[in-house]
């Protein structure tokens, strides 16, 4: 008997008999269908240091003006134009190079869905949300979210999302505490996240 055979024999003896796979996989985790609480979403977003603005659809341009008035804003091609004030210089993304996107003062997008329980806004690269790079390079991200896009939990969000689309899950501004547990914002995304919550 070789040393290899001896060691493997001891390992097999220690492991014992091979366990059989369960006949059915338990499915007793929480299903979709929870009640939506907008105040929970606002609290979670604020806790993550995002700024929440509640207004009507017609007042979105005023909020954008207050945040980025006089600045250059990148927008996806399908964004509603009435959200844009006259005070911003608009760059519509038609495959803009990354340096032009990064040089912009901010980006304005819509959203696909938001999860109240986790304070997460999800984008799926639709025409009003654009490419993922748009929301990573500018320092400020303004995201317009309709109240009917807010769901209670992650299972509810998954029922609304297409798993074949590129999904971006955003829970507050970009932040990390990797170095000596000191929070640093803006390392791998925008330092400032503004969520504009409108009736829907």
PELINRA-V894195 format. One record per backbone hydrogen bond with DSSP energy under -1.0 kcal/mol. NH is the residue of the N-H (numbers start at 1). CO is the residue of the C=O. E is the energy in kcal/mol with one decimal. If there is no record, write none. Layout:
NH/CO/E  NH/CO/E
This chain:
6/2/-2.1  7/3/-2.5  8/4/-2.6  9/5/-2.1  10/6/-1.9  11/7/-2.2  12/8/-2.5  13/9/-2.1  14/10/-2.2  15/11/-2.1  16/12/-1.7  41/37/-1.4  42/38/-2.5  43/39/-2.5  44/40/-2.7  45/41/-2.8  46/42/-2.5  47/43/-2.4  48/44/-1.7  49/46/-1.7  50/45/-2.6  51/193/-2.7  53/195/-2.8  55/197/-2.0  59/56/-1.3  60/57/-1.1  63/59/-1.7  64/60/-2.6  65/61/-2.4  66/62/-2.1  67/63/-1.7  68/64/-3.4  69/65/-2.0  70/87/-2.5  71/68/-2.6  73/89/-2.8  74/106/-2.5  75/91/-2.4  78/127/-2.6  79/76/-1.5  83/80/-1.4  84/81/-1.7  88/85/-1.1  89/71/-2.8  91/73/-3.1  93/75/-2.8  101/97/-1.6  102/98/-2.9  103/99/-1.4  104/101/-1.1  105/72/-1.8  106/72/-1.3  107/140/-2.1  108/74/-2.1  109/142/-2.5  110/128/-2.2  112/122/-2.6  113/122/-1.6  114/149/-2.1  115/120/-3.0  116/151/-3.0  117/152/-2.2  119/115/-1.4  120/115/-1.5  121/170/-3.1  122/113/-3.3  123/168/-2.5  129/126/-2.0  130/126/-2.9  134/131/-1.2  135/132/-1.1  136/133/-1.1  137/133/-1.6  141/192/-2.6  142/107/-3.1  143/194/-3.1  144/109/-2.9  145/196/-3.1  147/198/-2.2  149/146/-1.9  150/147/-1.3  151/114/-3.0  157/153/-1.8  158/154/-2.5  159/155/-1.1  160/157/-1.3  161/157/-1.1  165/162/-2.0  168/123/-2.6  170/121/-3.2  174/190/-2.4  176/184/-2.0  182/179/-2.3  184/176/-2.8  186/174/-2.4  192/139/-2.0  194/141/-3.0  195/51/-2.8  196/143/-2.8  197/53/-3.2  198/145/-2.6
